[in-house]
Amino acid sequence: YASLLCPCIGSFPRLPAVPCVAGDLFIMPNESDAFARALAVLKQYFGYASFRPAQAPVVQSLLARRDTVAIMPTGAGKSICFQVPALLLPGVTLVISPLISLMKDQCDALGDAGVPATFINSTLSSAEWSARMQAIAAGDVKLIYVAPERLDTNAFEGLWSRVPVSMVAVDEAHCLSQWGHDFRPSYQAIAPFIARLPRRPIVSAFTATA
């Protein structure tokens, strides 16, 4: 697998520069217990006994609470890299995705595996929106998939004073690039949204090489 990790995302605030990690397992001191718990979660919910070589350093970086960028081939298993840490971190993980169909597919698959996940986007009725917001506020959800356009809605923002956000995972992160054909202006709202949170979360970004 081709994998590049760098705990810095240029457009996000206050990201420390630390050495990149690629390929081989990299376990910081006192992180072996956290990685063992990650392996247990991987087995319990996803049925795998071990991470793929490109996944392991990404998971380890996030468990060490480092901001992390992962650039991996299509099909390399990017989603597990943030889904497993999300189940170990307190509070919720927000997964920002531009693809409505992918949100539903991933939430359905996570639900089938017993992972409490939901999505918030324009396909929901007002009743569905309210029910999901109540479930999030009650602490019944660990992963929330959300379209970037929803980040600056008043009802959505008001939730985070009550529900701690441990991680923001930006999927399809190439949409940040203003020079790319996939540029999404709504992705420019991510950094201000993070800055407004009561406590800064871990920030991760994921994209594919092809």
C-alpha positions in Angstrom: 0.0 0.0 0.0 1.1 3.6 -0.6 0.5 5.6 2.5 1.5 9.1 3.6 0.8 10.4 7.1 1.5 14.0 8.1 -0.1 15.6 11.1 -0.7 18.9 9.4 -3.5 20.2 7.3 -2.7 23.6 5.9 -6.1 25.2 6.1 -6.9 24.1 9.6 -5.8 26.2 12.6 -3.1 25.4 15.1 -1.7 22.1 13.7 1.7 21.1 15.1 4.4 19.9 12.7 5.7 16.5 13.7 7.5 13.8 11.7 5.6 11.9 9.1 5.1 8.2 9.3 4.8 5.8 6.4 4.4 2.1 5.9 5.7 0.3 8.9 4.1 0.0 12.4 5.0 3.0 14.6 4.0 2.8 18.2 4.9 5.7 20.6 5.7 4.9 24.2 2.5 4.1 26.3 0.5 3.6 23.1 0.6 -0.2 22.9 -2.4 -0.5 25.2 -4.5 1.8 23.0 -3.5 -0.1 19.9 -4.4 -3.4 21.6 -7.9 -1.9 22.3 -8.1 -0.8 18.7 -7.4 -4.4 17.5 -10.1 -5.7 19.8 -12.6 -3.2 18.4 -11.5 -4.1 14.9 -12.2 -7.7 15.6 -15.5 -7.2 17.5 -17.2 -4.8 15.0 -15.5 -5.4 11.7 -14.3 -9.1 11.9 -10.6 -8.5 11.1 -7.8 -9.8 13.3 -5.3 -7.1 12.2 -5.0 -3.8 10.4 -3.6 -3.6 6.9 -0.1 -2.2 6.7 -1.2 1.2 5.6 -4.0 1.4 8.2 -2.0 0.7 11.3 0.1 3.9 11.4 -3.0 6.1 10.7 -4.9 4.5 13.6 -1.9 4.8 15.9 -1.5 8.5 15.0 -5.1 9.2 15.8 -5.1 7.3 19.0 -2.1 9.4 20.0 -4.4 12.4 19.4 -2.3 13.8 16.5 -3.9 15.7 13.6 -3.4 13.3 10.7 -3.6 13.3 6.9 -3.9 9.9 5.2 -3.5 9.6 1.4 -4.2 6.0 0.4 -5.2 4.0 -2.7 -8.9 3.5 -3.4 -10.0 0.3 -1.6 -7.2 0.5 1.0 -9.7 0.8 3.9 -9.6 4.5 4.7 -12.9 4.5 6.6 -11.7 1.9 9.2 -8.8 4.3 10.0 -11.2 6.8 11.6 -14.1 4.5 12.5 -12.1 2.4 15.0 -10.5 5.3 16.8 -14.0 6.9 17.0 -15.2 4.0 19.0 -12.4 4.4 21.5 -12.5 8.2 21.9 -14.9 9.9 24.3 -17.8 11.9 22.8 -18.6 11.8 19.1 -16.7 11.9 15.8 -17.9 14.1 13.0 -17.3 12.6 9.6 -17.6 15.4 7.0 -18.4 13.9 3.6 -19.7 15.4 0.3 -21.3 12.2 -0.9 -24.8 11.6 0.4 -25.1 8.1 -1.0 -21.8 7.1 0.7 -23.1 8.5 4.0 -26.1 6.2 3.9 -24.1 3.2 2.8 -21.5 3.6 5.5 -24.1 4.2 8.2 -26.1 1.2 7.1 -23.0 -1.0 7.2 -22.0 0.4 10.6 -25.5 -0.2 12.0 -25.4 -3.8 10.8 -22.1 -4.2 12.6 -23.6 -2.8 15.8 -21.9 0.6 15.6 -24.1 3.5 16.6 -23.8 5.9 13.6 -26.1 8.3 11.9 -26.0 10.9 9.1 -27.3 14.4 8.8 -28.0 15.8 5.3 -30.6 17.3 3.1 -32.4 14.0 2.4 -33.9 13.9 5.9 -37.4 15.1 6.8 -37.8 17.5 9.7 -39.1 14.6 11.9 -36.0 12.5 11.0 -33.7 15.4 11.6 -35.2 16.0 15.1 -35.1 12.3 16.0 -31.4 12.1 15.0 -30.5 15.3 16.9 -32.2 13.9 20.0 -30.3 10.7 19.7 -27.0 12.6 19.4 -27.8 14.8 22.4 -28.7 11.7 24.4 -25.2 10.2 23.7 -26.6 7.3 21.6 -24.4 8.0 18.6 -20.6 7.7 18.2 -20.2 8.6 14.5 -22.1 11.4 12.8 -21.7 11.7 9.0 -22.6 15.2 7.9 -22.5 17.2 4.7 -20.2 20.3 4.9 -23.2 22.5 4.1 -24.8 21.6 7.4 -21.9 22.8 9.6 -23.1 26.4 9.9 -26.8 25.7 10.7 -27.8 27.1 14.1 -29.5 23.9 15.4 -26.4 21.9 14.5 -23.9 24.3 16.1 -25.9 24.6 19.3 -25.5 20.9 19.9 -21.8 21.0 20.6 -22.1 22.9 23.8 -23.7 19.7 25.2 -22.0 17.0 23.1 -18.2 16.8 23.1 -16.6 16.4 19.7 -13.4 14.3 20.0 -12.5 14.1 16.3 -13.4 15.7 13.0 -12.7 13.4 10.1 -12.7 15.1 6.7 -13.5 12.5 4.0 -12.7 13.2 0.3 -10.3 15.9 1.6 -9.1 16.7 -2.0 -12.4 18.8 -2.1 -10.4 21.4 -0.1 -8.2 22.3 -3.1 -9.4 25.4 -4.8 -7.4 24.4 -7.9 -9.0 20.9 -8.3 -12.0 20.1 -10.3 -13.7 18.6 -7.2 -13.4 21.8 -5.2 -16.4 22.3 -2.9 -16.7 25.8 -1.5 -18.6 24.4 1.5 -15.3 22.8 2.6 -14.0 26.2 3.4 -16.5 26.3 6.3 -14.7 23.4 8.1 -11.8 25.4 9.7 -14.1 28.1 11.1 -16.5 25.4 12.4 -13.6 23.7 14.3 -12.4 27.1 15.7 -15.9 27.7 17.1 -16.1 24.3 19.0 -15.8 24.6 22.8 -12.8 22.3 22.7 -10.5 21.7 19.7 -10.9 18.1 18.5 -8.4 15.9 16.7 -8.5 16.7 13.0 -8.0 14.0 10.4 -8.3 14.1 6.6 -8.6 11.3 4.1 -8.3 11.1 0.4 -7.4 8.6 -2.3 -4.4 8.5 -4.6 -6.6 7.4 -7.5 
